[in-house]
């Protein structure tokens, strides 16, 4: 998907913005590809864990709240979102790609 699309931006009220991994603007669909460590995959990390390799003071719960807000902003702008976890893709690449294609169709 990355070869067909550039990251999509939605502005925030504070002048900042969120970046989304894959966006079909016409169909109003977004696919977010979340790295397990960077986004603190809840099936792997507890809320008080600090898995992010660069933001060592961020707890999993902080990351989850930021991601939740990011998805809310997209929903409020009329987008439907599919989240794919890195471990999900690594476990079954074909099934994960089929899931993405089904979501986009």
Protein Blocks (a to p, Z undefined) as FASTA:
>chain_A
ZZmpccdddddfkopacddfbdcfknopacddddfklnopaklbcfkbcfbfklmmbcfk
lmmmmmmmmmmmmmmnopacddddfklmmmmmmlmmmmmmmmmZZ
